[in-house]
């Protein structure tokens, strides 16, 4: 790893910030240094592309213009505003932290990285971003961009997949970050990582800081950052039940913990809970589901496969594959023993659905239209 002198660090600061002043991205959350704006944008940007976030951010600020508005919002309104962004625990933690600020801190924001991390859902990176951008604290904000940029600049060989590596980068960047414009410095690193120093197809020959990029000078830029491969998401095979009558579609509420907590979804049956044999015919598994519905919920349903490809959705650690089954049941059927309720399709736009549920509904609609076309 190359270490920079004070003079070289200062030259890098000047070069980077001069470029940033002329080329920074025009993003709505950069138009002031309001900690609320910085915080909401950073939470939304986790696992999500900038261009996807912009319209969500603007709508969110229209509905919740202040931290007080967010703290006092109903959960339904909050989740509807977040619908489609995914990773819904982010929204719940946003509101928890907003309530901490409003009710526990009397509306006063913590200003240091240590104090900011006492708020729900705020980790080291987000704390560094808020502290530097909103409060002028000369602290690093180490995200994927910072890992990539500084590992290449300084040929840092530490594995960025290991949690302890963050401390290494924080110590190094804190020696380089300027005291005068720390927020702009961190945002410039973000923009550099999103342009000339991307993960692939990077163009360092045109980069404003190429003279400081040791890995580029040594012709080994593709060696950085050092990162061990993630484990593949664990596959889970489900059957999704589309049970309907004139009352609507039968939904169940997800448990209050775990993936998609508290969301309303079409009922799911895990294939593993139906049989230990991988080669069990699908017709037999469908029969097992029908028997479970009858024995556990006193719900009689004649299920058949929907003619549509398996719906897939990948979470961080799991990959769901969902085969759709359909049943039309009598309008007066008793569902009082079933842990769910009827929801009419006319009410869907008022509900907050997960991305998985939206995929299931879209797939079913396509199958229904296809069937109608054949019938016509």
Beta strands, then each sheet from edge to edge (+ up, - down):
strand 1: 234-245
strand 2: 248-253
strand 3: 264-270
strand 4: 304-305
strand 5: 311-314
strand 6: 318-328
strand 7: 340-343
sheet 1: 4+ 6- 1- 2+ 3-
sheet 2: 4+ 6- 1- 2+ 7-
sheet 3: 4+ 6- 5+
end
